[in-house]
């Protein structure tokens, strides 16, 4: 039972990480010091997309699910949970487009933040 609970905690942590990568620039308007955490996290998130790396949370969750007697899954976290939404099967360069969108969106946020200061 504990393995299943821990797997769900890892799942939620993974989702929180992804949301922070995508939307962390918004926090900078309220908490400017968040930029010191968000910028390296954004860079890591973009590198994961561009280089097709596996986030360390993915094998951790998969292993915990197997230990809990649940079916694990093959591939990455986003492929498994968000595959049909973010990664259409007929579009192979979506990782590059997603990375570009992350950089563009957050770049615009940071540009706006620094232009207001």
C-alpha positions in Angstrom: 0.0 0.0 0.0 2.8 2.4 0.9 4.4 1.9 -2.5 1.2 2.9 -4.2 0.9 6.0 -2.1 4.5 7.0 -2.7 4.0 6.4 -6.5 1.0 8.8 -6.4 3.2 11.4 -4.4 5.8 11.1 -7.1 3.1 11.5 -9.8 1.9 14.7 -8.2 5.4 16.0 -7.7 6.1 15.4 -11.4 3.0 17.3 -12.3 4.0 20.1 -10.0 7.4 20.2 -11.6 6.0 20.4 -15.0 3.6 23.2 -14.0 6.5 25.1 -12.4 8.6 24.7 -15.6 5.7 26.0 -17.7 4.3 28.7 -15.5 7.0 29.5 -13.0 7.7 32.8 -14.8 4.3 34.0 -13.6 5.4 33.6 -10.0 8.2 36.1 -10.6 5.8 39.0 -10.7 4.7 38.2 -7.1 7.9 36.7 -5.8 10.9 38.0 -7.8 13.3 35.7 -5.9 11.5 32.8 -7.6 13.5 33.6 -10.7 16.6 32.1 -9.1 14.8 28.8 -8.8 12.7 28.9 -11.9 15.4 29.8 -14.5 17.5 26.7 -13.8 14.4 24.5 -13.6 13.2 25.9 -16.9 16.5 25.2 -18.5 16.4 21.6 -17.2 12.9 21.2 -18.5 13.8 22.5 -21.9 16.8 20.2 -22.0 14.7 17.2 -21.1 12.4 18.0 -24.1 15.2 18.8 -26.6 17.5 15.9 -25.6 14.6 13.4 -25.0 16.1 12.7 -21.5 14.2 10.8 -19.0 13.3 12.7 -15.8 14.5 10.8 -12.7 11.0 10.9 -11.3 9.7 8.7 -14.1 11.7 5.5 -13.3 11.1 6.2 -9.6 7.3 6.2 -10.1 7.4 3.2 -12.4 9.4 1.2 -9.9 7.1 2.2 -7.0 4.1 1.1 -9.1 5.6 -2.3 -9.8 6.5 -2.7 -6.1 2.8 -1.9 -5.3 1.7 -4.7 -7.7 0.4 -2.2 -10.3 1.2 -2.2 -13.9 4.1 0.0 -14.8 4.2 1.8 -18.1 6.8 2.1 -20.8 8.2 5.4 -22.1 8.2 8.7 -20.4 5.8 10.4 -17.9 4.4 12.9 -20.4 4.1 10.2 -23.1 2.1 8.0 -20.8 -0.2 10.6 -19.0 -0.4 13.4 -21.6 0.6 11.6 -24.8 -2.5 12.1 -26.9 -2.8 15.8 -25.8 0.8 17.0 -26.0 2.3 14.4 -28.4 0.2 13.6 -31.4 1.3 10.4 -33.0 1.8 11.9 -36.4 4.0 14.8 -35.3 7.6 13.7 -34.5 9.1 17.2 -33.8 6.7 18.1 -31.1 9.4 18.0 -28.4 11.2 20.8 -30.2 8.0 22.9 -30.5 7.2 22.3 -26.9 10.6 23.4 -25.8 10.4 26.5 -28.0 6.9 27.4 -26.6 8.3 27.1 -23.1 11.2 29.4 -23.9 9.0 31.9 -25.8 6.3 32.1 -23.2 8.6 32.4 -20.2 10.9 34.7 -22.2 8.0 37.0 -22.7 7.1 36.9 -19.1 10.7 37.7 -18.0 10.9 40.5 -20.6 7.7 42.0 -19.3 8.9 41.6 -15.7 12.2 43.3 -16.3 10.7 46.1 -18.5 8.4 47.0 -15.6 11.2 47.4 -13.1 
